[in-house]
Amino acid sequence: TMPWVQLTDEHLEQAKNILKKKVFVGIADQMDETVRQLREYFGWKEKEPFCAFNYLHSNPSNTNPHPLIERGSETWNLLAKKEKYDMALYHFALELFAGQREMIRMVKVYRGGGA
C-alpha cells in the first residue's frame, strides 16, 4: 500500500471495478492456466509443441528464498491487517480468474471453435 494514502473501502471497490472491466487477470502461481487462458482467448498457436511450458518451467526467474510465515502468527496477523485491502483485491482477482475460464469458453464457442 501507499504509506501516504489512507486506503478505504471506496479505493478497494474502485480497484475491483478496474480489474473486472479492463483487465485480463493472470495469477503468477497459476501461470500454466494463465497462459492457457491467454492462448484460448487470443487464438495464439505455438510454433513448436510445449514451447510455453518449457519456457515457464525451465529457468524460473523469481526463485529467491522467502521465509514462510505461519498463518495466525503475530507476523501473519500484522501483515494481514496492514495489507487487508491488497489481500481483499487478490482474493477478488482469484474469483475473476476462475470466472474467466467460462468466459473464454463462451468466446471460443462464439468464434465457432466449439465448447
KEKE-3310 file (N, C-alpha, C; in steps of 0.2 Angstrom, whole numbers, plus 5000, padded with zeros to 4 digits):
npx = (5004:5001:5010:5007:4994:4978:4970:4953:4937:4931:4942:4946:4934:4934:4946:4943:4933:4940:4948:4938:4932:4942:4954:4963:4964:4978:4987:5001:5006:4998:5003:5003:4989:4985:4992:4987:4973:4975:4980:4969:4960:4965:4968:4981:4994:5006:5022:5031:5029:5025:5032:5029:5026:5039:5047:5041:5044:5058:5069:5065:5063:5060:5066:5070:5074:5061:5056:5044:5029:5019:5002:4991:5001:5009:5016:5010:4997:4999:5003:4992:4983:4988:4989:4976:4967:4975:4975:4961:4959:4967:4960:4948:4953:4957:4944:4939:4948:4945:4932:4935:4938:4925:4920:4930:4928:4915:4918:4926:4916:4907:4916:4916:4923:4919:4915)
npy = (4994:5012:5022:5035:5037:5035:5021:5016:5008:5012:5014:5001:4996:5003:4998:4985:4986:4991:4980:4971:4976:4980:4972:4958:4944:4937:4924:4923:4911:4902:4900:4892:4889:4902:4906:4896:4901:4914:4910:4903:4913:4923:4916:4911:4901:4889:4889:4878:4863:4863:4874:4886:4880:4874:4885:4892:4883:4880:4889:4897:4914:4920:4915:4917:4914:4914:4917:4907:4912:4908:4905:4914:4918:4931:4939:4936:4940:4954:4958:4954:4963:4976:4975:4973:4977:4975:4961:4958:4962:4954:4941:4944:4945:4932:4926:4932:4926:4913:4914:4918:4907:4901:4912:4913:4901:4903:4913:4906:4897:4906:4911:4900:4889:4878:4869)
npz = (5000:4998:5008:5011:5008:5015:5014:5009:5009:4998:4989:4987:4981:4969:4963:4961:4952:4941:4938:4935:4923:4914:4913:4909:4920:4927:4936:4946:4952:4946:4933:4921:4919:4917:4905:4897:4896:4890:4878:4873:4872:4864:4853:4850:4844:4846:4839:4841:4849:4866:4869:4877:4889:4892:4892:4904:4914:4914:4918:4931:4935:4947:4960:4972:4989:5002:5018:5026:5033:5047:5046:5056:5065:5075:5066:5054:5057:5059:5046:5038:5043:5040:5026:5022:5012:5000:5001:5000:4987:4980:4983:4976:4963:4961:4961:4949:4940:4940:4935:4922:4914:4910:4903:4893:4887:4881:4872:4863:4858:4852:4842:4834:4838:4845:4860)
capx = (5000:5005:5010:5005:4987:4974:4965:4947:4933:4930:4948:4945:4929:4937:4951:4939:4929:4945:4950:4933:4931:4948:4960:4963:4968:4983:4989:5008:5007:4994:5005:5001:4982:4985:4995:4982:4968:4978:4981:4962:4956:4968:4969:4988:4996:5014:5026:5034:5025:5027:5036:5027:5028:5046:5049:5039:5047:5065:5073:5061:5066:5059:5067:5073:5070:5057:5054:5037:5026:5014:4996:4989:5006:5009:5018:5004:4991:5001:5003:4985:4979:4991:4988:4969:4965:4978:4973:4954:4959:4970:4955:4944:4956:4956:4937:4939:4952:4941:4927:4937:4938:4919:4920:4934:4924:4910:4921:4928:4910:4905:4920:4915:4928:4917:4915)
capy = (5000:5018:5025:5042:5037:5031:5017:5015:5003:5015:5013:4994:4995:5006:4994:4979:4988:4991:4973:4967:4979:4982:4968:4950:4943:4931:4923:4921:4904:4898:4903:4887:4891:4909:4905:4893:4906:4919:4907:4902:4920:4927:4911:4910:4895:4888:4886:4872:4860:4864:4880:4890:4875:4873:4892:4893:4878:4879:4893:4902:4920:4923:4909:4920:4911:4919:4913:4905:4915:4904:4908:4915:4920:4938:4942:4935:4945:4961:4959:4954:4969:4981:4974:4970:4979:4971:4954:4958:4963:4947:4936:4946:4943:4924:4924:4934:4922:4907:4915:4919:4901:4901:4917:4911:4895:4906:4917:4901:4895:4912:4911:4894:4884:4873:4870)
capz = (5000:4998:5015:5011:5007:5019:5009:5011:5005:4991:4985:4985:4976:4963:4961:4959:4946:4936:4937:4932:4917:4910:4914:4909:4926:4927:4943:4945:4954:4941:4926:4916:4917:4914:4898:4893:4895:4885:4871:4870:4871:4858:4847:4849:4842:4847:4833:4842:4854:4873:4869:4883:4895:4893:4895:4910:4919:4913:4922:4934:4936:4954:4964:4979:4995:5006:5024:5027:5039:5049:5047:5063:5069:5076:5060:5049:5058:5057:5039:5036:5045:5036:5019:5021:5005:4995:5001:4998:4980:4977:4983:4971:4957:4961:4959:4942:4936:4940:4931:4915:4911:4907:4898:4887:4883:4878:4867:4859:4855:4848:4837:4830:4839:4849:4868)
cpx = (5004:5005:5007:4997:4983:4969:4959:4943:4932:4936:4947:4940:4931:4942:4948:4936:4934:4947:4944:4931:4936:4954:4959:4967:4972:4985:4996:5009:5002:4996:5003:4994:4982:4987:4990:4976:4970:4978:4974:4959:4959:4969:4977:4990:5004:5017:5029:5030:5029:5032:5035:5028:5035:5049:5047:5042:5054:5069:5069:5065:5065:5060:5071:5070:5067:5055:5046:5034:5020:5008:4994:4994:5006:5011:5013:4999:4993:5001:4996:4981:4982:4989:4981:4966:4968:4976:4966:4954:4962:4964:4950:4946:4956:4949:4936:4942:4948:4935:4929:4937:4931:4918:4924:4931:4919:4912:4923:4922:4907:4909:4920:4920:4926:4917:4921)
cpy = (5006:5021:5032:5043:5033:5027:5016:5009:5006:5014:5005:4993:4998:5001:4987:4981:4989:4984:4970:4970:4980:4978:4961:4948:4936:4930:4920:4913:4899:4899:4898:4888:4898:4909:4902:4897:4911:4916:4905:4908:4923:4922:4910:4903:4894:4886:4880:4869:4861:4870:4884:4886:4875:4880:4893:4889:4877:4882:4898:4908:4922:4917:4911:4916:4916:4914:4912:4908:4910:4908:4908:4918:4928:4942:4942:4940:4952:4962:4959:4960:4975:4981:4971:4972:4976:4964:4953:4958:4957:4942:4937:4944:4935:4922:4926:4929:4915:4908:4916:4913:4900:4906:4916:4905:4898:4910:4912:4898:4900:4912:4905:4889:4879:4874:4867)
cpz = (5000:5005:5016:5010:5012:5015:5013:5007:4998:4986:4982:4980:4969:4959:4958:4952:4940:4934:4933:4925:4912:4909:4913:4916:4925:4934:4942:4947:4951:4934:4921:4914:4914:4907:4894:4891:4890:4878:4868:4868:4865:4852:4846:4848:4844:4841:4834:4848:4861:4874:4876:4889:4897:4895:4902:4916:4918:4918:4926:4936:4944:4958:4970:4984:5000:5012:5024:5033:5041:5049:5054:5068:5070:5069:5054:5050:5057:5050:5036:5037:5041:5029:5017:5014:4999:4995:4999:4990:4977:4977:4977:4964:4956:4958:4951:4938:4935:4935:4923:4911:4907:4902:4892:4883:4879:4872:4861:4855:4850:4842:4832:4832:4844:4856:4871)
residu = (THR:MET:PRO:TRP:VAL:GLN:LEU:THR:ASP:GLU:HIS:LEU:GLU:GLN:ALA:LYS:ASN:ILE:LEU:LYS:LYS:LYS:VAL:PHE:VAL:GLY:ILE:ALA:ASP:GLN:MET:ASP:GLU:THR:VAL:ARG:GLN:LEU:ARG:GLU:TYR:PHE:GLY:TRP:LYS:GLU:LYS:GLU:PRO:PHE:CYS:ALA:PHE:ASN:TYR:LEU:HIS:SER:ASN:PRO:SER:ASN:THR:ASN:PRO:HIS:PRO:LEU:ILE:GLU:ARG:GLY:SER:GLU:THR:TRP:ASN:LEU:LEU:ALA:LYS:LYS:GLU:LYS:TYR:ASP:MET:ALA:LEU:TYR:HIS:PHE:ALA:LEU:GLU:LEU:PHE:ALA:GLY:GLN:ARG:GLU:MET:ILE:ARG:MET:VAL:LYS:VAL:TYR:ARG:GLY:GLY:GLY:ALA)
# end
